[in-house]
């Protein structure tokens, strides 16, 4: 039910949407650099010293922000909002249908939403900056952990959206001389294909594999590179304003500061996935430093295989 900015774990959505709409090819190359100026506004890359051409796969592995800023510019130039349309198809901006609630729908911001939500003429505008921010999972985007997990399950299973469920049955408890009685059984709905091309899914799968196995580019190679079971996944560090209360560290009044939400999302084994997961740690810093090691602990327990 908690909602968070997604940060870089959302980049596969941007990649899949651009590929599915035919806006780029799987081998598209953009320059990954320290910053990109878009309509007079400067957007920084997390690595300010990088300067090299990257394909989509490598940009996912390295989490290159400026590559995805370029995709944001392409989306902004479209007459419709294909990134938002595909994001909704992949389960964002709506409830997943999980059978234990409550559940928040999150938010996929659109030009129409800005016009409804804001009051001033300036704020009502959808600018290139909004598209660039959305492309890296920032801006007004809000997601739940279960929505993100569904995305990585979709990538792992080849393009079908799973409706999560945890309730098996409702039973009448056993009496002194009676067995329990199943009053109602529940079965989850079958996964539903959302229409993504197989080539797009494969390219993103390969990028997420590089992210955990490429010793030079991979942002979580240090955590998963030597794990005996092949894992694919993505780090994320999402900025969010957090209000610190009066009295915290001696504060005389509430204070809002920008803090990092740590994410890691992925699945394994890569050749035949059986588990997908997302870890989000509120105010946890960088995803590769806190969320990825936490995810490894879950994989170790699930597979009964220590690192």
N, C-alpha and C positions, 0 to 999 in steps of 0.2 A: 504493500500500500504506500510505501515511501516513494517519492519521486526525486530524481536526481538529473543533473546534466550528464550526458553520456561520455562526452569527450571522445577520445580516439577509438574506443570500442565500437562506435557508430560508423567508422569509416568503411567497413564492409557494405553497409547499406548504400552509402554514396557510390561506391565502386559498382555494386550490382545494379543500381538504378541507371548509372551512366552507360554501362554495358548493355543492359536490357533495352534501353531506349535508343541504342545505336549512336550515342553521342561520342563515344570513343571506342577503340578496338582493344583487345586484350593485351596487345603489345605497345599500346600508346606510351610515348615518352614525353615527360615534362622535366624541366630543370628543377631539381631540388636545391633550394638555396636558403640563406639565412632569413630572408624576408621577402614579401611580395607587396608591391604597391598597387592597390585597386581603387580607381577613381579618387586618387589623392589620399587614400587612407592606407597606412602601413600595417601589415599583418605579419607577425613574427613567426618563425619556425621554432620548434622546441630546441633544435640544434642550430645555433646561430652561425656556426662555422662551416656547415656543409655546403658544397657547391658542385653538384654533378648531376648528369641526366639519370633519371630512374624510370623503369617500367612500373606498371601498376603493381605487380607482384612485389618488387623491391620496395616500392613506396609503402605498401602495407607492412612489410617486414620491418622497415625502418621507422614507420609511422610518420612519414614526411608530411608535415602540415602544408607546405607550399604546393606540393603536388595536388592535394585535395582542395586547396584554395583555387587552383586552376579549374578543377571540376566545378567548384561553386560558381565561378565566372561563367562557365558554359551553361549551367543550369539557369542562371539569372537571365541569360540571353534568350531563353525559350519563352514562347507566348503563354504556355501553361506552366504548371508547377510539377514537373515529373519526379523530382526527388521526393517531394511530400506525398505524391500519389503512390510511389513504390514503397515508401516507408509505411504507409497505412496498409498496403497489401501484405507487408511483412509483419504486421501486428502492432504497430506503434500508433499512439493516439486513440486507442480503444482498449477495452478490457479483454484479457486473454480468455476469460470464461472458466478460470480455475474454480473448483467447486468448494473452496473454503475461502471466505472473504474476511473483511472487506477488500476491495481492490480498486486502485486508482487507474484511470484511463490514461494518465500522462498527457502530454501535449506535443503535437507536431505543428509548429507555427506556419501559417500561410499568409499571403498578402491579404486575403479576405479577413482572416483572424485579426491581423493588426488593425485593419480599419474598424472592426467591431470593438476591439479591446481598448484601444488608446483614444485619448480625447483631443490632443493637439494635432494640427495638420502635419507637423513635422514627424511626430511619432507614428502617425497612421501610414506613412510611406514604407513600402518594402524596397529596400535599397540593395545594391550589390553586396554591401557589408553583411546584410542578413543572410544572403545566400552563401557567402564565404564562411560565415560562422557556423551555419547549419551543416555545411559539408564536413566539418570536423566535430560535429556533435555538440556544439556550443550554442550560444545565443539563447533563445527562449525555449529550446527543446527540453522536454522533461520526459524521462523514461522510468519504468520500474525494473527491478532486477529480473522479474519473471519475463518481462518483454524482451530484455536483452538475451536471456537464456534461450527463449524461443528462436531468436535470430540465429544463434550459433548452432542450435539443433537443426534448423532449416538448412544451414550451410553444410552441416555434417551429413544430413540424410539425402542431400541432392536437390533440395528446393521445395520441400513440403512443410507447411506450418502446422505445428503440433498444438493441440488444445490440452494443456496440462490438467491432470486431475489426480487427487490424492485419496479420495473416498472410495473404498472398496465396497462396503455394504453397511446397512443399518440392521442391527440385530436386537432381538429381545433376549435379555440375559437369561442364562440357564437357571432353572429353579432347582429346588432340592432334589427332585427326582426327574428332572427334565433337562434335555439338552437345549442349548441356545437355538433360536429360530431366526433365520434371515428374513427380515421384513421387506427389504428392498436391496437389490444389487445395482451397482453403478459401473458402467464401462465407458472409458474415454472415447471420444470421437476419433475417427481415422484421420491421420494427417492429410492436409489439403494442399495440393500443388498451387503455387501462386503465379505460375507462368514465366519463371525466370529461365533463360536459355542455359543449357547444360554447359556451354563454353564459359559463360559468366561465372557460374558456380565453381567450375574447375579452376579458373584463374584465381578466384578469391581463396579457395582451399589451398592452392599452392603458395599464395602470399602468406597465409596464416601458418603454413608449415615452415616457411622460411623464417617467420618471426620467432620461432622456437628452436630452429636448427641451424640458422646461418650465423656463424661465429662473428661475422663482421657487422651485418645489418640487423640481426634479430634482436628486438628489444627485450625478449624474455629468454634468450639463449642461455644466459647465465643460470637460470632456474631450471629449464627443461632440456637443455642441450644434451645432457648426459643421462637423462632419466631412461631406464631400460624400456619403457613403453612409449611409443611415439605419440606425442601430444601436439596439437595445433592450437594456436590461440593468439590473442591480442591484448596488449597492455592499453590502459587508458588513464589519463590524469585530467580530471575535469574541474574547471574553476567554478566556484560557487561562493556567493556572499553569505557569510555566516555571522549572525549577531551574537556577540559575546555579552553575557548578562552583567549587570552591576555586581561588583564584588569579585568577579573573576580576575585573578592576578592583581587585585587591588583597584579594579576599574571603578571610577566614581559614577559612571553612567554607561548605558549600553553602547557597544561599539561594533560596527559592522566591518568585517575584514574579509578579503578574498582568501579562500582556503581551497586546497586541492582534495578532491574526492578520488580515492584510488580504486581503479578497476582492473580486473583481468577476466576475460571471457574466452572459453575454448572448449575443446572436446578431445576424445581419444577412445581407443587407439585410432590413428588416422586411417589405417587400411580398412577397418571395420568398426566404426564408432559405436560405443554402447552407452556413453555418458557425455552430457554437455553440462556446462556450469558457468555461472558468473559469480565472481566475488566482488563486492563493493564495500569499501571501508570508509566510512564518513570521516572527513578531515584527515585522511590517512596518508597524504603525501603522494608520492609517485607510485603508479600502479606496478611498475617493475620491481620496486623495492619492498612493497608491503602486500599488495593483493596477489601477485603471482606466487610468492612463497606460500601464502595461505591456500591458494588453489592446489599447489603441489601436495600439501598435507592431505587434502581431500582425495586426490588421485591415489596417493600412497595407501590410504585406508580402503578406498574402493577396490583397487586392484590387489591389495595385500602385497604390495611390492614397494619396498623402501627405495629411496633415491641412492 
